[in-house]
């Protein structure tokens, strides 16, 4: 039997913010340009693949609170910074599918109907990493965290995700730290990989998260990515808790 997914469990993270409580619809599309290579003597058209593209559309409820949806989306549109966006299908379970994105916000709209609640909408387009010349953009991946707040003394290894086989073309990952009250030291968050779910090695190490700060970061790796992946965290802090979201997309 097919495993269907209800949209009510969707979560949306944008940079250091958990905006799940503001949105009620997400639409993602992927496309590939093709160039025609048909020549004389051909009996049918032929093509070669060209440039990848991806778009992400968010819509939901307007809020003018500090760090609310209007504050975050209007700021992201007005800057040259490329936002990091993760959309999780059925959030709360490690290993569930996610849309992992690094994308420019290209439009932001507000609607104020006379007989209904004010709403917002935003559009994002995939972005190419200028250094690596790789379109990280918008891809399907998995979530390696369950979105819960973890006390400083309970940080460690989270559950492993089995991809079924290793891959050879690298990967990129998003980190969103949406809440952090850990004081007394920084917190280090990593993605580790394993071929057998027994022996683990660091794959991606995010920049250490300073005490009581929130942040976001994307990092990429090239080459082989082993079959199993997990998130892990440790801290030099002595009190408090942290909520972080890690997702990864293989190429």
ZALO-54121 format. One record per residue (C-alpha): residue number from 1; residue in three letters; x, y, z. Coordinates in steps of 0.5 Angstrom, whole numbers, plus 500, padded with zeros to 3 digits. Example, Ala and Ser with C-alpha at 12.3 -4.5 7.8 and 13.67 -1.06 7.14 Angstrom:
+-----+--------+-----+-----+-----+
: num : residu :   x :   y :   z :
+-----+--------+-----+-----+-----+
:   1 :    ALA : 525 : 491 : 516 :
:   2 :    SER : 527 : 498 : 514 :
+-----+--------+-----+-----+-----+
This chain:
+-----+--------+-----+-----+-----+
: num : residu :   x :   y :   z :
+-----+--------+-----+-----+-----+
:   1 :    UNK : 500 : 500 : 500 :
:   2 :    UNK : 502 : 507 : 499 :
:   3 :    UNK : 505 : 511 : 505 :
:   4 :    UNK : 501 : 518 : 504 :
:   5 :    UNK : 503 : 524 : 508 :
:   6 :    UNK : 498 : 529 : 511 :
:   7 :    UNK : 500 : 536 : 510 :
:   8 :    UNK : 499 : 538 : 517 :
:   9 :    UNK : 505 : 536 : 520 :
:  10 :    UNK : 509 : 540 : 515 :
:  11 :    UNK : 515 : 545 : 518 :
:  12 :    UNK : 518 : 551 : 515 :
:  13 :    UNK : 525 : 553 : 518 :
:  14 :    UNK : 528 : 560 : 514 :
:  15 :    UNK : 535 : 562 : 517 :
:  16 :    UNK : 535 : 562 : 524 :
:  17 :    UNK : 527 : 562 : 525 :
:  18 :    UNK : 522 : 557 : 526 :
:  19 :    UNK : 516 : 560 : 522 :
:  20 :    UNK : 512 : 553 : 522 :
:  21 :    UNK : 506 : 557 : 526 :
:  22 :    UNK : 505 : 562 : 520 :
:  23 :    UNK : 505 : 558 : 514 :
:  24 :    UNK : 499 : 554 : 511 :
:  25 :    UNK : 502 : 552 : 504 :
:  26 :    UNK : 508 : 550 : 501 :
:  27 :    UNK : 509 : 549 : 494 :
:  28 :    UNK : 516 : 546 : 491 :
:  29 :    UNK : 518 : 545 : 483 :
:  30 :    UNK : 524 : 543 : 480 :
:  31 :    UNK : 526 : 544 : 472 :
:  32 :    UNK : 531 : 542 : 468 :
:  33 :    UNK : 532 : 546 : 461 :
:  34 :    UNK : 534 : 542 : 455 :
:  35 :    UNK : 537 : 545 : 449 :
:  36 :    UNK : 535 : 542 : 442 :
:  37 :    UNK : 541 : 538 : 438 :
:  38 :    UNK : 537 : 535 : 432 :
:  39 :    UNK : 541 : 535 : 426 :
:  40 :    UNK : 539 : 534 : 418 :
:  41 :    UNK : 537 : 527 : 417 :
:  42 :    UNK : 534 : 526 : 424 :
:  43 :    UNK : 527 : 522 : 424 :
:  44 :    UNK : 526 : 525 : 431 :
:  45 :    UNK : 528 : 531 : 435 :
:  46 :    UNK : 534 : 530 : 440 :
:  47 :    UNK : 536 : 534 : 446 :
:  48 :    UNK : 541 : 535 : 451 :
:  49 :    UNK : 540 : 537 : 459 :
:  50 :    UNK : 542 : 544 : 461 :
:  51 :    UNK : 541 : 548 : 467 :
:  52 :    UNK : 537 : 546 : 473 :
:  53 :    UNK : 532 : 550 : 477 :
:  54 :    UNK : 528 : 550 : 483 :
:  55 :    UNK : 522 : 554 : 486 :
:  56 :    UNK : 519 : 555 : 493 :
:  57 :    UNK : 513 : 558 : 494 :
:  58 :    UNK : 510 : 559 : 501 :
:  59 :    UNK : 504 : 562 : 503 :
:  60 :    UNK : 500 : 563 : 510 :
:  61 :    UNK : 498 : 568 : 515 :
:  62 :    UNK : 501 : 575 : 516 :
:  63 :    UNK : 504 : 577 : 523 :
:  64 :    UNK : 508 : 584 : 525 :
:  65 :    UNK : 511 : 581 : 531 :
:  66 :    UNK : 518 : 582 : 532 :
:  67 :    UNK : 521 : 576 : 528 :
:  68 :    UNK : 515 : 574 : 526 :
:  69 :    UNK : 513 : 572 : 519 :
:  70 :    UNK : 513 : 580 : 516 :
:  71 :    UNK : 519 : 582 : 520 :
:  72 :    UNK : 523 : 576 : 517 :
:  73 :    UNK : 521 : 576 : 510 :
:  74 :    UNK : 521 : 583 : 508 :
:  75 :    UNK : 528 : 583 : 511 :
:  76 :    UNK : 530 : 577 : 507 :
:  77 :    UNK : 528 : 580 : 501 :
:  78 :    UNK : 531 : 587 : 502 :
:  79 :    UNK : 538 : 584 : 503 :
:  80 :    UNK : 543 : 580 : 498 :
:  81 :    UNK : 544 : 575 : 503 :
:  82 :    UNK : 541 : 568 : 500 :
:  83 :    UNK : 536 : 565 : 505 :
:  84 :    UNK : 537 : 558 : 508 :
:  85 :    UNK : 530 : 554 : 507 :
:  86 :    UNK : 528 : 547 : 510 :
:  87 :    UNK : 521 : 545 : 509 :
:  88 :    UNK : 520 : 538 : 513 :
:  89 :    UNK : 515 : 533 : 511 :
:  90 :    UNK : 511 : 530 : 517 :
:  91 :    UNK : 516 : 534 : 522 :
:  92 :    UNK : 518 : 531 : 529 :
:  93 :    UNK : 521 : 524 : 526 :
:  94 :    UNK : 528 : 523 : 524 :
:  95 :    UNK : 529 : 521 : 517 :
:  96 :    UNK : 523 : 524 : 514 :
:  97 :    UNK : 523 : 527 : 507 :
:  98 :    UNK : 525 : 535 : 507 :
:  99 :    UNK : 526 : 540 : 502 :
: 100 :    UNK : 533 : 543 : 503 :
: 101 :    UNK : 534 : 550 : 500 :
: 102 :    UNK : 539 : 556 : 499 :
: 103 :    UNK : 535 : 560 : 495 :
: 104 :    UNK : 534 : 568 : 493 :
: 105 :    UNK : 527 : 571 : 496 :
: 106 :    UNK : 524 : 574 : 489 :
: 107 :    UNK : 518 : 576 : 491 :
: 108 :    UNK : 514 : 578 : 498 :
: 109 :    UNK : 506 : 580 : 498 :
: 110 :    UNK : 501 : 582 : 503 :
: 111 :    UNK : 494 : 581 : 502 :
: 112 :    UNK : 489 : 584 : 507 :
: 113 :    UNK : 482 : 582 : 505 :
: 114 :    UNK : 476 : 586 : 508 :
: 115 :    UNK : 472 : 579 : 510 :
: 116 :    UNK : 478 : 575 : 512 :
: 117 :    UNK : 485 : 575 : 516 :
: 118 :    UNK : 491 : 578 : 513 :
: 119 :    UNK : 496 : 573 : 509 :
: 120 :    UNK : 503 : 573 : 506 :
: 121 :    UNK : 506 : 570 : 500 :
: 122 :    UNK : 513 : 569 : 498 :
: 123 :    UNK : 517 : 566 : 492 :
: 124 :    UNK : 524 : 563 : 492 :
: 125 :    UNK : 529 : 561 : 487 :
: 126 :    UNK : 535 : 556 : 487 :
: 127 :    UNK : 542 : 560 : 488 :
: 128 :    UNK : 548 : 557 : 485 :
: 129 :    UNK : 554 : 557 : 490 :
: 130 :    UNK : 559 : 562 : 487 :
: 131 :    UNK : 565 : 559 : 489 :
: 132 :    UNK : 564 : 551 : 488 :
: 133 :    UNK : 559 : 553 : 482 :
: 134 :    UNK : 554 : 548 : 484 :
: 135 :    UNK : 547 : 549 : 484 :
: 136 :    UNK : 545 : 547 : 491 :
: 137 :    UNK : 539 : 551 : 490 :
: 138 :    UNK : 533 : 547 : 492 :
: 139 :    UNK : 533 : 539 : 493 :
: 140 :    UNK : 530 : 533 : 496 :
: 141 :    UNK : 533 : 531 : 502 :
: 142 :    UNK : 532 : 528 : 509 :
: 143 :    UNK : 532 : 531 : 516 :
: 144 :    UNK : 537 : 529 : 522 :
: 145 :    UNK : 533 : 532 : 528 :
: 146 :    UNK : 526 : 532 : 531 :
: 147 :    UNK : 526 : 539 : 532 :
: 148 :    UNK : 525 : 538 : 540 :
: 149 :    UNK : 529 : 542 : 545 :
: 150 :    UNK : 535 : 539 : 548 :
: 151 :    UNK : 538 : 540 : 555 :
: 152 :    UNK : 545 : 541 : 555 :
: 153 :    UNK : 547 : 535 : 559 :
: 154 :    UNK : 543 : 531 : 554 :
: 155 :    UNK : 546 : 533 : 548 :
: 156 :    UNK : 550 : 527 : 544 :
: 157 :    UNK : 548 : 522 : 538 :
: 158 :    UNK : 541 : 523 : 535 :
: 159 :    UNK : 538 : 517 : 531 :
: 160 :    UNK : 541 : 514 : 525 :
: 161 :    UNK : 538 : 515 : 518 :
: 162 :    UNK : 539 : 509 : 513 :
: 163 :    UNK : 540 : 511 : 505 :
: 164 :    UNK : 540 : 504 : 503 :
: 165 :    UNK : 547 : 505 : 500 :
: 166 :    UNK : 553 : 510 : 499 :
: 167 :    UNK : 553 : 516 : 494 :
: 168 :    UNK : 559 : 518 : 490 :
: 169 :    UNK : 557 : 526 : 488 :
: 170 :    UNK : 557 : 529 : 495 :
: 171 :    UNK : 552 : 533 : 499 :
: 172 :    UNK : 550 : 539 : 502 :
: 173 :    UNK : 546 : 541 : 509 :
: 174 :    UNK : 542 : 546 : 513 :
: 175 :    UNK : 543 : 548 : 520 :
: 176 :    UNK : 538 : 552 : 523 :
: 177 :    UNK : 539 : 554 : 531 :
: 178 :    UNK : 532 : 557 : 532 :
: 179 :    UNK : 532 : 557 : 540 :
: 180 :    UNK : 538 : 557 : 545 :
: 181 :    UNK : 539 : 558 : 552 :
: 182 :    UNK : 545 : 555 : 553 :
: 183 :    UNK : 550 : 559 : 557 :
: 184 :    UNK : 557 : 558 : 559 :
: 185 :    UNK : 560 : 556 : 553 :
: 186 :    UNK : 559 : 554 : 545 :
: 187 :    UNK : 555 : 548 : 542 :
: 188 :    UNK : 558 : 544 : 536 :
: 189 :    UNK : 554 : 541 : 532 :
: 190 :    UNK : 556 : 536 : 527 :
: 191 :    UNK : 553 : 531 : 521 :
: 192 :    UNK : 557 : 524 : 522 :
: 193 :    UNK : 557 : 518 : 517 :
: 194 :    UNK : 558 : 511 : 517 :
: 195 :    UNK : 558 : 505 : 512 :
: 196 :    UNK : 556 : 500 : 517 :
: 197 :    UNK : 552 : 504 : 523 :
: 198 :    UNK : 557 : 502 : 528 :
: 199 :    UNK : 564 : 506 : 526 :
: 200 :    UNK : 562 : 513 : 525 :
: 201 :    UNK : 567 : 519 : 522 :
: 202 :    UNK : 565 : 527 : 522 :
: 203 :    UNK : 562 : 529 : 515 :
: 204 :    UNK : 560 : 536 : 516 :
: 205 :    UNK : 562 : 540 : 522 :
: 206 :    UNK : 558 : 547 : 523 :
: 207 :    UNK : 561 : 553 : 526 :
: 208 :    UNK : 561 : 553 : 533 :
: 209 :    UNK : 554 : 556 : 536 :
: 210 :    UNK : 556 : 561 : 541 :
: 211 :    UNK : 552 : 561 : 548 :
: 212 :    UNK : 545 : 564 : 548 :
: 213 :    UNK : 545 : 565 : 540 :
: 214 :    UNK : 541 : 563 : 534 :
: 215 :    UNK : 544 : 562 : 527 :
: 216 :    UNK : 544 : 558 : 521 :
: 217 :    UNK : 549 : 555 : 516 :
: 218 :    UNK : 550 : 551 : 510 :
: 219 :    UNK : 556 : 547 : 509 :
: 220 :    UNK : 557 : 542 : 503 :
: 221 :    UNK : 562 : 536 : 502 :
: 222 :    UNK : 564 : 533 : 496 :
: 223 :    UNK : 566 : 525 : 494 :
: 224 :    UNK : 563 : 519 : 497 :
: 225 :    UNK : 557 : 520 : 503 :
: 226 :    UNK : 557 : 513 : 506 :
: 227 :    UNK : 550 : 510 : 507 :
: 228 :    UNK : 548 : 512 : 514 :
: 229 :    UNK : 548 : 519 : 517 :
: 230 :    UNK : 546 : 522 : 524 :
: 231 :    UNK : 547 : 529 : 527 :
: 232 :    UNK : 551 : 529 : 534 :
: 233 :    UNK : 552 : 535 : 538 :
: 234 :    UNK : 556 : 537 : 544 :
: 235 :    UNK : 557 : 543 : 548 :
: 236 :    UNK : 562 : 547 : 553 :
: 237 :    UNK : 556 : 550 : 556 :
: 238 :    UNK : 554 : 549 : 563 :
: 239 :    UNK : 546 : 550 : 563 :
: 240 :    UNK : 540 : 551 : 558 :
: 241 :    UNK : 538 : 548 : 552 :
: 242 :    UNK : 538 : 548 : 545 :
: 243 :    UNK : 533 : 547 : 539 :
: 244 :    UNK : 537 : 546 : 532 :
: 245 :    UNK : 534 : 543 : 526 :
: 246 :    UNK : 539 : 539 : 521 :
: 247 :    UNK : 537 : 537 : 514 :
: 248 :    UNK : 542 : 534 : 508 :
: 249 :    UNK : 541 : 533 : 501 :
: 250 :    UNK : 545 : 528 : 497 :
: 251 :    UNK : 547 : 530 : 490 :
+-----+--------+-----+-----+-----+
